[in-house]
Amino acid sequence: MDLFPDFETTIPRTLSELIEAKDKKGIVDLLRTLRSDQFDETVWEAGLSTIGHHHGKPAMIDHVMRQL
């Protein structure tokens, strides 16, 4: 039984949506779950820059977060 059929809930699923929602924890959680081959593409789609994978994932996430 749906108590609120007209109530629309939206859960941001993309990096751009998380940035728009200003959900920094959600951004970090999303970036942590990405494989290395998905990381660059996801970040670029959001209009941000990346650093090389040789820096390690924590440094790459830190680089993205500093751009926000």
MOURFEN-V192069 format. One record per pair of residues at least 24 apart in sequence whose ideal C-beta (glycine too) atoms are under 8 Angstrom apart, sorted by the first residue. I is the first residue (numbers start at 1). J is the second residue. D is the distance in whole Angstrom. If there is no record, write none. Layout:
# MOURFEN-V192069
i;j;d
I;J;D
I;J;D
This chain:
# MOURFEN-V192069
i;j;d
14;42;8
14;45;8
14;46;8
15;42;5
15;43;7
15;45;7
15;46;4
16;45;7
16;46;5
16;47;8
19;46;6
19;68;6
24;65;7
24;68;7
27;64;8
27;65;7
27;68;7
28;61;6
28;65;7
31;57;8
31;60;8
31;61;5
31;64;6
32;57;7
32;61;7
